[in-house]
């Protein structure tokens, strides 16, 4: 075995560093915002749906973003 594998002080420091790194990543994710909702309009008919992702290739996204699944509350600009 290599000496670093036998050194318990190294392992202890490595555990602390990895724990701190993991906590930092989780803390950064806690500030993330949810994805916006958009109205999608059909290219073939005049149907509209509210979704976060495209319903398929026959739809185009309208430019206004919303915060709810009913597409009733607009996203506030910065």
C-alpha positions in Angstrom: 0.0 0.0 0.0 1.1 3.6 -0.6 1.9 5.7 2.4 -1.0 8.1 1.8 -3.4 5.2 2.0 -2.1 4.2 5.4 -1.9 7.8 6.8 -5.1 8.3 8.8 -4.5 12.1 9.2 -4.6 12.4 5.4 -7.8 10.4 5.3 -9.3 12.6 8.0 -8.4 15.8 6.2 -9.7 14.4 2.9 -13.1 13.5 4.5 -13.4 17.0 5.9 -12.6 18.6 2.6 -15.1 16.4 0.7 -17.8 17.1 3.3 -17.2 20.8 3.0 -17.3 20.6 -0.8 -20.5 18.7 -0.7 -22.1 21.1 1.7 -21.0 24.1 -0.5 -22.6 22.5 -3.6 -25.8 21.8 -1.7 -25.9 25.4 -0.4 -25.5 26.8 -3.8 -28.3 24.7 -5.1 -30.7 26.0 -2.4 -30.6 29.4 -4.1 -31.6 28.1 -7.5 -35.0 29.3 -8.9 -37.5 26.9 -10.4 -37.8 26.8 -14.2 -40.2 29.2 -15.8 -43.5 28.2 -17.4 -44.3 29.3 -20.9 -47.4 29.3 -23.2 -46.9 27.0 -26.1 -49.0 27.6 -29.3 -49.8 24.9 -31.8 -48.5 25.5 -35.4 -51.5 23.6 -36.8 -54.4 24.8 -34.7 -55.0 27.7 -32.3 -54.6 25.6 -29.2 -52.4 26.8 -26.4 -50.9 25.0 -23.4 -48.8 26.0 -20.4 -45.7 23.9 -19.9 -42.0 24.2 -18.8 -40.8 22.2 -21.8 -42.0 21.8 -25.4 -45.0 19.6 -25.9 -43.5 18.5 -29.2 -42.2 19.5 -32.6 -45.5 21.1 -33.7 -45.5 23.8 -31.0 -43.7 27.2 -30.6 -43.0 29.0 -27.4 -44.5 32.5 -26.8 -42.0 34.9 -25.3 -43.6 35.7 -22.0 -42.5 33.7 -19.0 -44.8 32.8 -16.0 -44.2 31.5 -12.5 -47.1 29.2 -12.2 -48.5 26.2 -14.1 -51.6 28.1 -15.1 -49.6 30.8 -16.9 -51.4 33.5 -15.0 -48.5 35.2 -13.0 -45.8 36.7 -15.1 -42.1 36.5 -14.1 -41.0 39.8 -12.7 -38.1 41.3 -14.6 -34.9 42.1 -12.8 
